[in-house]
């Protein structure tokens, strides 16, 4: 075979297979060192099995050619970053994922300083991210578009502000559990830049209504001077995550409703201070919302879901644990949103009516497949689940994937798999056998219903 064809074949091998192939002959040893094979080094599938020394050798060999480096979870490197210069070899990185690898401060600084074309940097949980490294990131990475600095506890607010101000191409910032979002200067910097489309501030306990107000209106408006001058331009935020931020209330949602009209994704799970009043306002202002996670927001009711459904854009909705949510709001979402693909309503007051509406959505309204999670819902019976199974094997149209009471789930999963393989007769047998086991009638259903 010509070398070009051999290289084409080698491109389909994983990194461990390439290393084994290199040991078979001189010819393959030479071919496997070709830079075309090493533009991406992703250890996802074998990071637990490769020793630090072998990984160092691999990076030394492939370093000049690597564009995309993923060392997520490579804990074995933690002791070697300061000792082995092999980790300093890559100079042409476009993507660097170092979460869990725990580079030393010197190594992280070297990587940042010598890879000025970095577009994505993931250093979540990195203890080496301090103000000096943050300043270096701001100075050295003008092309950086996405950064994940979640759980970097050594990062100070001023370091966070330097990254926001210095990385002028930054569009996605994930900073879960990071200190600084209660700092007016940080939020004012984000406001002034107005270029972030994705902002993740989950588990930032200090995040408050005032911080959201500063993000949307600037640093002076909430001090009473908001009446002067032209209003600020709308925020460019498309995805905003503020789950587990207990200080947020409806006041923050009213501000977002007026100044973040482009929102498509909103996560606020576990924020018990949010109620229907704020959510109805948000859903009225951000009409493009398609992905909403309100799990554990115990004050949410059907009124919020009805308001959300009016725009007809919902693709994914999670209101698990919202005990005030019932059939009305969820049915509105399933009925009005033709693109809905997932609804999680576990631990709510919904009944079989929701499953019936999901069946109608796939049978009559062109929805291809929708997943519905209804476990821990006392109003859902086995008859309702059986109706979904009947739709999946013989109802025509799409399918409904159900997560339900754990005692029924094994049967439901078996039925789903057989429908997916086109084994209609076998799927029908599973459904009928289950119906016989459960009693086949109203009284049997009542006797075996989950209590």
N, C-alpha and C positions, 0 to 999 in steps of 0.2 A: 504493500500500500504506500502511496506517496505521503510525505510528512503532513501535507495539508489535510488529507483525509483522516490521518491518525489524530491530528489536533482537533478536528471536528468531532471525532468520537470521544476524545478525552474531555471535551467541554461538558459532556453529559454525566461525568463522574463526580461523586462527592469528594470532599477534601481527603477523608480517610482512604477512599479507594484510589485516589491519585497517588497518595504516599505509598500504598502497597504496590501500585503499578510501577512506580519509579524504581522499586527494588528488584524488578524482574530482569532488566537488561540495561546495557549502557544506552541503547537507543532510546528506550522509554525514560531513562533517567534524564537524558538531555531534553526530550520533548516535554516532560512534566515541569521543567523549569522555564518554559516559555511564558512570557508575561501575559499573553492573551488568556491564560487559564487562571490568572490570579488577580483579576480586577476586583473580585469580591472574595473576602475571607469571612465566612459566617460560621461560627462555632456552635450554633444553636443545637444541632443534633448530636454533638459529641463532646460538648464542653466539660462534661463530668468525667470523661474517660481519657482525656489527653493530658499528660504530665506537663508541668510548667516548662521544663527544659525542652521538650519536643515542640511545644507551642512557640517558645522563643526561637528555636531553629527555623520553624516554619515562617515566622514573621520576618526573620533575617533574610531568608531566601526570597520571599514574595514582596517584601516591604516596598521596593521602588515602584511596583506595579499596582499595589492595592489602592482602589478608589473607595471601596465600601468595606469598612471594618466593623464586625460585630463580635464583641467579646463579652456579651451579656452573661452574667453568672459565672465567669471564670475566676472563682475565688482563689484558685491555686496561684494566681498572679500576685496576690496581695503581698506576699513575702519577697517577691523578686523584682518588683518595679524599680527599686532603688539600686539593684545590683547588676542587672543585665542591660547593657546598652542596646541589645537587640530590639527592645521595645521602642527605641527612638528612631528606628529606620524609616517608617512610612512618612513621606513628605508630600504626598499628592492626594490626601484623603478628601473626599467629598462628603462622606458620611462616617461618623464615629460613634459607636454605641459601646459605652464603657460601664454601664450599670452593673454593679456587683463586682467588677474587677478591681476596684479600689486603687487606682493609680496614686502614687505619691504626689505631693505638691509639685516637686521638680519635674516628674514625668508628665503630669497633666499640663504644666506650663510649657514644657518643651513641645508637646503635641499641638497645643493651641498655637504657639508661636511659629511653628514650621509648617502649618497646614492652613494657610490663609484662604484657601478656596473652600473651606468647610461650609456645607449648606445645612447639615443636620448634626447636632451634638447632643448626645444623651449621656448624662453623667448623674442620673438619679441616685441619691443616697451616697454620693461621693463626699467623704470627710475632708478631702483636700481642697474643696472649693471655698476659698476665703476671699476677702476683699481684694487682695493683690492678684489672685487668679482671675477674679471677675473683671478687674480693670484690664488685665491682659486680653481677656476675651473681647471686651469692648474695643480695644485698640487693634486687635489682630484679625478679627473675623468680620469684615464688612459685608460679606456675602451670606452670612448666617441667616437662614430663614426659619429654622425650627430648633428650639432648645428645650430640653427636659432637665430641670434642676430640682426636681421634687426631692424632698426630704434631705436636702443639703443643709444640715443644721449649723454648719460653720459660716454660712453666708449671712452677711449683715445687710440691713436695708440699703445702705449706701452702695453696696456691691450690686444689689439687684437693680438699683436705679442706673448705675453705670452701664449695665448690660442693655437695659431698655433704651437708653439714650445713645449708646455707642454703636450698637448693631442695627444699622439703619435699614437693613433688609428683613429684619425679624418680623415674622407673621404669626408664628405659633409659639406660645410660651406655656409650658407646663411646670407649675411650681407648687405642687401639693405640699402642705405642711411646712412651707417656708415662712420665715419671719419677714415682715416688712410691708405687708399690704395694708397695715393700719397706719403706715407712715404717709403723711400728706405729700411729701416730696416724691415718693415712689408713684403714688396714684396720679399725681400731677404730671409726672413724666410720661406715664402711659397715655393720659389724656392728651397731652401736647403732641405726642407722636401720632396718635390715632391711625396706627397701621396694623395693629394686632387683629387677626381674624379668629384666632383660637386662644382662649385664656382659661387655664385650669388653675383654680385656687382652692380646690378641695382640701378640707381639713385645716384650713387657715383659721384657727379659732379666733384670732383678733379681728378678722374682717367684719366690718360694721356697715350700717346704712350710710354713715358719713363717707366711708371709703368709696362705696359705689357712687355716691353723689359726686365726689371729687373725680372719679373715673369718667363720669358722663358729662359733668358741667364745668370741671376745672376747680382749682384750689380756693377760689374766693366766693363762689356763688352761694354756698351754704352758710356764709357769714352775713347774709342779708344784702349783698350787693348784686344779686342776680338780676335785678330789674334793669340795670344799665347795660348798654351795648347790645350788639347782635347776639342771638343765641348761638351756642357752639354748633358745629356741623354734626350730623348724626354719626354715631360710632360705627366702625366697620366690623364690629364683632359679629361672627357667624355662629361660633360655638362658645358657650360660657358654662363653666362648671364651678359651682359654689356649694357642693354637698358638704355636710358636716361643718357648717359655719353657723354656730348657734346664735350669734348676735344679729343675724339678718332678720328683718321683719318685712311687712308689706310696703313700708316706705321705700325700700330698695327696689321693689318690683315696680312701683309707680314711676320711679325715675327711669328704669330700664324700658318701661313701656313707651315712654316719651322720646327716648334718645338712642335706643338700639333696635331700629326697625328691621334690620337684616338678620336677626337671630334665626337660625335654623335648628340649633341644638341647645337645650337648656337642662342642666342637671342641678337639682337642689335637694337631693335625698337627705333625709334625717333632719331637716330644718323645721322644727316644730313651731317656729314663730311665723311661718307663712300660712295665710288663710285664703279663702275664696276671694275676698275683696281685692287682694293684691294680684292673685293669679288671673282673675278675670280681666283686670286692667292690662296685665302683661300680654295675655293672649289676644286682647283686642288691638294692642299696638304692634306686636311682633307677629304679623299674619303669615310669615313664612315658616313658622315653627313646624318641624317634622319629627324631631326626636326629643322626647320629654321624659325626664326621670324625676319622680316626686315620691319615691319609695320612703315610707316612714313619716311623711308629712301628715300627721294625724288629724289636722284640721281641714284637710281638703275633702270636698264633697262632690256630688254630681254636677253642681253648678259650674265648677271649674272645667270639667271635662266637656260639658255642653258648649261652653264658650270656646274651648280649644277646637272642638270639632267644626265650628262654623266656617273656618277657612278651608276645610277639607284637605289638609296637607299632611296629616299625621301618618308617619311610617312606623314609629316605635313609641310605645307608651308604657311606663312602669308606675303604677300606683299601689304596689304591694304594701300591705300593712296600713293602708288608709281605710280605717273601719267605717268611715262615713260614706264611702263610695259604694254605690249600688248599681242596679241594672241600667237605670236611665242614662247616666253619663257614658258608660262604656258602650251601650247600644248605639248612642248617638255617634260615637267615634267610628264604630264598625259600619254604621249605615251611611255616614257622610263622607268617609275618607276612603276613596277607592284604592289608594296606594298602601294601606295599612298592611304591615307584615308581622308585627309582634305586639301583643298586649299582655302585660303581666299584672294580674289583679289578685294575686294570692293574699289571703288574709283580709279580704274585703267582704261586703255583704251581697255580692253578686249571686245569681242563681243560674239554673239551666237556661234561662232566657238569653244569657250572653253566648253560650255555646250554640244555641239555635240561630242567633244572629250571625255568628261566625260562619255557620254552614250556609246561610243564605248569601253571605258575601262571596263565598267561593263558587256557589252554584249559579247565582243569578246576576252578580254584579262584576264579574270578570276578574276578581282577585285570584291570583294563581295559587298562593299558599299563605296561610297565616298561622302563627304560633300563639297559643293562648295558655297562660299559666293560671290555673285555678285551684292549686292545692291550698289546704287550710281555708277553704270556703265552705261553710256549713250548708249553704243553700244549693250546692252542686251535688246532684245525685248520679248514681251509676246509669240511670236511664238517659240523662243528658249526655254523658260520655259515650254511651252506646249509639246515640244519634249521630255523633261525630264519626264514630267508626263506620257506620252505615254509609255516610257520605263519602268517606275515603275509599271504600272498595266498590261502590256502585252508584254514587249519587250524581256523577257527571260533574264537569268543571274541575276546580282545584281541590286542594286538600287542607285539612285543619290539623295541626299538630298540637296535641294537648299534653300539658303537665298537670297531673291531678293527684289525688290522694295516693300515698306511696303504696298502699295495699293493692291498688288497681294498676299502677304504672307499668309493672312488668308485662301484663297482658296488653296494655295499650301500645307499648313499645314494640312488642312482637307483631301486633297487627299492623303497625305503621311500617315496619321493615318489609313485611310481605306485600303490602300495597306498593311500596317503593320498587320492589322487584317485579311488579306486574303479576304476582301470584294471587289473582282475584279470588279464585275458588278457595284457596287456603286461608286467605284473609276472612272470607265469609264464614268459614268453619270456626275460626278463632272467635269471631263475634258471637255466633250462635251458641257455641259451647260456653262462652262466658255468661251469656244471658241465662242459659239453663242453670249454671252454677249459682248465679246470683238470685235465682228464684223465678225469673221469667215473668213476674207479674208485679203489681203494685205492692202487695204485701211483702213479697220477697225482697223487693228493693228497700222497703222501709226497715226490714229486719237487719239487712246487711249494710245499711248506710253508715258511713263513718260518723262516729259520735264525737 
